[in-house]
Amino acid sequence: MPKNSNAPARKNTRLKAAPGLSDVPSEALEAECRLLREDIAQLQARLEQRVLDAALGQSAAEAAQNRQTLTEERGANREAVLGAGLLALAAQRDELAGQVTQMKADLEAAEADRAAARAEIKTIHNSRSWKIARLMRGGRPGLNRR
């Protein structure tokens, strides 16, 4: 009676040898089995290596994706910083352009004032009273001022 009553009873059967193998010595069969086991072990090792290579490839792909994402984020940050700097420079340029416009207007006003003052001086110098007073201002030679 079997030890485990739930387990099916095993039949004590031997595997039938393939036709033509009955005359092959058992040492040759054992050697062939060893070679087959070695081949299986090599195939398992190659399979494990391929699995590892695939995992490594996946990790490399993920790392490349992470680098690309990081590069894109850095580019976006750089663009934001440069954009803010560009906006600040544009505002400064506009302010300076306003100051230049004001200075040009002030210069034109000063030139107009100067032209008006010169015209007034010319009018005064050409006036009759100025010409008459010239003698008193020292226009006559030989008169000593005291």
C-alpha positions in Angstrom: 0.0 0.0 0.0 1.3 3.4 -0.9 2.4 5.9 1.8 0.0 8.6 0.6 -3.4 7.3 0.0 -4.3 10.3 -2.2 -1.3 9.8 -4.5 -1.9 7.4 -7.5 -0.1 4.1 -7.3 3.0 4.1 -9.5 3.5 1.3 -12.0 6.9 -0.2 -12.0 7.5 0.0 -15.7 10.6 0.4 -17.7 10.9 2.6 -20.6 11.1 0.7 -23.8 14.2 1.2 -25.7 13.9 2.6 -29.2 14.3 0.0 -31.9 17.9 -0.6 -32.6 19.1 0.7 -29.2 19.0 -2.6 -27.4 22.4 -3.6 -28.9 24.0 -0.2 -27.8 26.0 -0.7 -24.6 24.7 1.1 -21.6 28.0 3.1 -21.2 27.4 4.6 -24.6 23.9 5.5 -23.7 25.1 7.0 -20.4 27.7 9.0 -22.4 25.1 10.2 -24.8 22.9 11.2 -21.8 25.8 13.1 -20.3 26.3 14.9 -23.6 22.6 15.7 -23.9 22.6 17.0 -20.3 25.6 19.2 -21.1 23.9 20.5 -24.2 20.8 21.2 -22.2 22.9 23.0 -19.6 24.6 25.0 -22.4 21.2 25.9 -23.9 19.9 26.9 -20.4 23.0 29.1 -19.9 22.5 30.7 -23.4 18.8 31.2 -22.6 19.7 32.9 -19.3 22.3 35.0 -21.0 19.7 36.1 -23.6 17.2 36.9 -20.8 19.9 39.0 -19.1 20.8 40.7 -22.4 17.2 41.5 -22.9 16.9 42.9 -19.4 20.1 44.9 -19.9 18.8 46.2 -23.2 15.5 47.2 -21.5 17.5 49.0 -18.8 19.6 50.8 -21.4 16.5 51.8 -23.2 14.9 53.2 -20.0 18.2 55.0 -19.2 18.2 56.6 -22.6 14.6 57.6 -22.2 15.4 59.1 -18.8 18.4 61.0 -20.3 16.2 62.3 -23.1 13.5 63.4 -20.7 16.1 65.1 -18.5 17.6 66.8 -21.5 14.2 68.0 -22.6 13.4 69.3 -19.1 16.8 71.1 -19.0 16.1 72.6 -22.4 12.7 73.8 -21.3 14.2 75.3 -18.1 16.9 77.0 -20.1 14.3 78.3 -22.5 12.2 79.7 -19.7 15.2 81.4 -18.1 16.4 82.8 -21.4 12.8 83.9 -22.2 12.5 85.7 -18.9 15.9 87.4 -19.5 14.8 88.4 -23.0 11.6 89.9 -21.7 13.5 91.8 -19.1 15.9 93.1 -21.8 13.0 94.1 -24.0 11.4 96.0 -21.2 14.7 97.7 -20.5 15.1 98.5 -24.2 11.6 100.0 -24.3 12.4 102.1 -21.2 15.7 103.4 -22.8 13.9 104.1 -26.1 11.4 106.2 -24.1 14.3 108.1 -22.4 16.0 108.6 -25.8 12.7 110.0 -27.2 12.4 112.3 -24.2 16.0 113.5 -24.5 15.5 114.2 -28.2 12.4 116.3 -27.4 14.4 118.1 -24.7 17.3 118.7 -27.1 14.9 120.1 -29.7 13.3 122.3 -27.1 16.8 123.5 -25.9 17.8 124.2 -29.5 14.6 126.1 -30.2 15.2 128.1 -27.0 18.8 128.8 -28.1 17.7 129.9 -31.5 15.1 132.1 -30.0 17.7 133.6 -27.6 20.1 134.3 -30.5 17.3 135.9 -32.5 16.5 138.1 -29.5 20.1 139.0 -29.1 20.4 139.8 -32.8 17.2 141.9 -32.6 18.7 143.7 -29.6 22.1 144.3 -31.3 20.3 145.6 -34.5 18.0 147.9 -32.5 18.5 151.7 -32.7 19.0 152.1 -29.0 21.8 149.5 -29.0 23.5 151.3 -31.8 23.2 154.6 -30.0 24.4 153.1 -26.7 27.4 151.6 -28.3 29.2 154.9 -28.1 28.7 155.0 -24.4 29.8 151.4 -24.0 33.2 152.3 -25.3 32.7 152.6 -28.9 34.6 155.9 -29.1 38.3 155.7 -29.0 40.1 158.1 -26.8 37.5 158.5 -24.1 38.6 157.2 -20.7 36.1 155.6 -18.6 36.1 156.4 -15.0 
